[in-house]
Amino acid sequence: MQTPFYFNSAEHLLRIGPERAATLGELLESMQKCPEDSIFQHTFRTLQEHHFSHESYSNNFADWIIRAFKESELAERLAGVDVRQFGSIQDLRNRLVDILGKYLDQNPGVRKRLASEPFYFCASSTVVVPSTLVARNLGEFVEALKQCSARTVHYHFIDSRLRLKLDSNDFSVWLEEELGLKRVAELINRIDIYTSTLAGVRNRILHIVETELS
């Protein structure tokens, strides 16, 4: 018997960790030792903010660097890291550390320059908020997806990647494992989370699934 898909959203209780940075050198040191959920918080989770406002960079590290130091080249390099290319948080961390470390080696004068404001490494505890929406087949999945909130899309499409070790998302996992729709699942997992708003992500998923239904 197939397991239904339960549509949920989440509230994130932000907590400040012990790591902080007032210089780019300190940012590098803290980035190397902070917990993995801090890296996830400042990259994947901030995509939610990015989806509602395109005025900021897609990760907090780049956003802080441009605000606190006006180092646009470094900010662009960090913002250009595509989180979808990494199979683990550690791999993502290594890439960010490599970019920052090389930049500081090439520009040693900026390593100890004080920021206009400190950077606090944060993580968040997730409180799952159930909804009444549930899908037992592809048709019900489409109807529920049309009704669910943007926060629900974010929870199942982006937040879930930390639980799933970045490999996939809740929608794709259910569609493949419960309905046997491997190709559909793969198409959904390839959706660009940078160039679309959360509404755009939802519309793209709907297009893929409704094409399968037709």
N, C-alpha and C positions, 0 to 999 in steps of 0.2 A: 504493500500500500504506500502511495506517495505521501511524503511529508509536506504539509502545506507551507507556504511562505508567509510569515508574519511580518508585516510592515511595522517597523519601529523607528523612532528618532532618538536623540540623546541630548542630554544636557551635560556640559563639561565643567567640572569644578576645578578651576585653575589653581595650581599651587606653585609657589616660588621655591626653586631649589637653592642649594648652597652656592652654586656657581654664579658668578657675576663678572662683568668685564667693564673696565673703564678705558682700556686701550685695545688696539687690535692685537697686540701681543697677548694680552690677557684673554681676549676672545678665542684665540688659537688654543691656548692652554686649556681653557674651560671646554671648548668644543671637543677636545681629545678625551676628556674624562667624564663628561656629563652622562647621565643615564640615556639609554636609547629612546625612552619615551619623550625626552626633551628634544632630541633631534626630530622625532616624528611630529611633536607639537609645533616646532618652528618651521617645518617644511610642509608636510601633508595637511595638517589641520589648518594652517593659515590659508590654504587654498580656499577655504570657506569664506574668509574675509575678502580674498582676492576676487571671488565670484560676485560679491556684492559691490566691490569698489575696484575699478581698474586703475585707480590713481596710485596704488602702492605696488611694490614688487610682490611676487608670489611666495617669497619666504621672508621670515623676520630678520634673518641675518643680513640680507641685502638691503632691506628696508632701513634697518638701524644704521648701517654703514653709510648710506647716502644722506640720512638725516644728521647723524652725529659727526661725520667726517667730510662729507661732500666728495668721497672717493668714488666717483661714478664708474670708473673702469672696473674696480674690484666689485662693486655692487652688481654691475652688469654680468660679470663672470659668474658670480654666485647665483644670481637670478636665472642664469641660463642653464643651470643644472636641471635636467629633466628627471624627476623622481621616478618616472616609470621605467627607467633603464636599469634600476637596481633591484637585486634579488634579496637584499637584506638591509636593515638599518645601518649595520656596520659598514657595508660597502658604500652607502650614501655618505655616512660620516667621513670615511676615508677620502672620498672625492672632495667634499667641502674643505677638509683639512688640507688636502694637497693644493687646492686653488689658493687658499688663504696663505699657506706657508710659502708657496712660490712667490706670491705677490710681495710678501714681507721681505723675502730674500732679495727681490729685485728693487724694493723701495724701503730700505732699512730705516730711513728717516721718519716713516710714519708709524713704526712699531710701537713707540712709547708715547705718541701724541695723545693727550687726553681728549676723550669724547665730550661732546656738549651735554650728554646725558648717558648714564650707565645702561648696560644691557643686562637684564636679569633672565637667567635660564629658568624656564618654566616647564611644567608638564601638567597633565590634567587627569582627573579621575572621571570616568564616564558613568553617568547614571542613565540607564536605558529607559525610555519612555514609550510604553506600548501604545499602539493605536488599535482601532477596531477593524482595520483593513487586513484582509487575509486572502490569499490566492491558492486555489487547489488545482488550477489548470491555466493554460496560457491565456484564455479569454479573461478569466478573473484577474490574472496578473496585469493585463493591459488596463482594465477598468480601475484597479487599485492604484496603479502607477499614475493614472490621470488625476486621481483625487489626493494623493499624498503630498505632503509639504516638501519644500526644498531641503529642510533639515533632515527629512527622511531619506531623500536621495543622497545627501552628503553622508549620512550614517552608513548606509548600505553600500555606497559606491567608493567612498574615500576612507572613512574611519575603519571600515572592515579590513582594510589592507594591513593594519598593524596586527590584528588577530590572525590574519591569513599569511603572515610573513611576506607581504607585498605582492604575492603571486597573482591574486585575483580580487574579486569583489563578491559580495553576498548574492547579487542578482545572477552573476555568471555561474557561481557554484551551484545554486539551486536549479537553474535552467539546464545545466549539464547533468548533474547527479540525479535529479528527480524526474526530469522530462526527456533526458537523453539528447538535448539540443546542443551538441558540442560546438557546431559552427556558429550558432547564434550567440552562445556564451563567449566565444573568442572574439566575435565582432564587437560585442558590448565592452569587453575588457580592453579593447584597443581605442576606445573613445578618448579623444584628447581632452584631458582635464584642465589644460591651460588656456586653450583658445575658446572654450565654451563657458557660459554661465551655467549654474546648476539647472536652470530652466532649459538651457540648450542641451545639457546632458540628458535630462529627462526626455526631451523631444527626440533625441537621437536614439535612445533606447526604444522608445515607442515605435519609431520608424522601423527599426530592425525587427522588433517582435511582430508588429502588424504586417510586415512583408512576409514573415514566416506563416502567419495565420491566413493570408490571402491565397 
